[in-house]
Amino acid sequence: MERLSTRLTELLRIQHPILLAPMDVVADGRLAAAVSRAGGFGIIGGGYGDETWLAREMDAAGDARVGVGFITWSMARRPKLLDMVLERRPPAVMLSFGDVRPHAHKIKSVGSLLICQVQTLEQAKDAVANGADVLVAQGAEAGGHGISRATFPFVPAVVDQAPDTPVAAAGGIADGRGLAAALMLGADGVLVGTRFYASQEAAGVQSAKNRIVTGKGDRTIRSILFVLHVKTYGRPHIVVAYCRTIFPRNGAVVRLTCSSTKRKSRRDTRRRVPRGTSTRLL
Ligand SMILES: Cc1cc2nc3c(=O)[nH]c(=O)nc-3n(C[C@H](O)[C@H](O)[C@H](O)COP(=O)(O)O)c2cc1C
């Protein structure tokens, strides 16, 4: 089989220009190792940071070459998590959603590559200035947190702005056609989340995986519901599988009727959303 060789495959020493997104809790050691062993690059989802989970999942990855990803602002509250990861000298550490400056030098000083997920050109510029070895250009189609620019126009803009840095496209890419399109836009590969969530090796619960497989794209909802749920119940693995009623009005009470995949129960919660709240702020 002919292989695609890009700057990303060269740099990460992988066979296929496909990275596993560090989905909090879902991208565990088993899934990350499976992706790496299949020739891509698995990144464990360190997410908001749970020391015990992270240590266990890095162990579970065994001798597979995997990286670790963090939600930067959350890890910054407990930088010990990063130290713990760097002690193991991972090939790469990925940072998303936050200021990379306090951590970039530390990551690179142990020889790990720095992968930065960005949503704006300003962030891309900042990441490159702080030594990013790889940029992940995340469009608004992405699962999880994000901002507003769509993947298709954002990727080439990042490529043009950072011509010397390999770029992986993220957001709405789920198959070879998406990879081909990303390469045509000038990217060096892709970072894939939702599609891998639906795989057998992923840590997500089966009901959520079924929903991804059977769900229709037309039913996609983009909202701040997940974040509100995390804030209400603490851990993000209490995934909101679907919401029945949302009445999002700035400054109004938002009624969320959610099914919790962890507790397998329905919960109602009422939260006051501050005026002006948007996904951009979250
Ligand atoms: C369930 C889920 C959880 C995610 N959690 C994280 C996370 O903890 N850290 C992070 O950097 N990105 C996270 N992401 C975003 C991914 O890094 C990536 O941008 C996204 O999955 C790409 O879009 P796709 O889901 O359409 O493939 C998450 C995505 C999903 C679907």
The ligand as a Gaussian input file, in Angstrom:
#p B3LYP/6-31G(d) Opt

LIG

0 1
 C      -16.076000      14.173000      23.018000
 C      -14.978000      15.131000      22.690000
 C      -14.136000      15.581000      23.695000
 C      -13.103000      16.459000      23.389000
 N      -12.250000      16.825000      24.375000
 C      -11.157000      17.536000      24.068000
 C      -10.175000      17.798000      25.059000
 O      -10.299000      17.408000      26.214000
 N       -9.071000      18.496000      24.693000
 C       -8.895000      18.944000      23.414000
 O       -7.883000      19.521000      23.116000
 N       -9.836000      18.735000      22.457000
 C      -10.938000      18.023000      22.754000
 N      -11.872000      17.797000      21.786000
 C      -11.724000      18.450000      20.462000
 C      -10.726000      17.718000      19.589000
 O       -9.416000      18.030000      19.976000
 C      -10.871000      18.031000      18.105000
 O      -10.708000      19.389000      17.863000
 C      -12.192000      17.579000      17.499000
 O      -12.578000      16.336000      17.974000
 C      -12.068000      17.526000      15.978000
 O      -13.330000      17.499000      15.367000
 P      -14.158000      16.153000      15.097000
 O      -14.704000      15.740000      16.444000
 O      -15.185000      16.584000      14.145000
 O      -13.208000      15.143000      14.544000
 C      -12.924000      16.927000      22.071000
 C      -13.779000      16.475000      21.071000
 C      -14.802000      15.589000      21.352000
 C      -15.679000      15.096000      20.243000

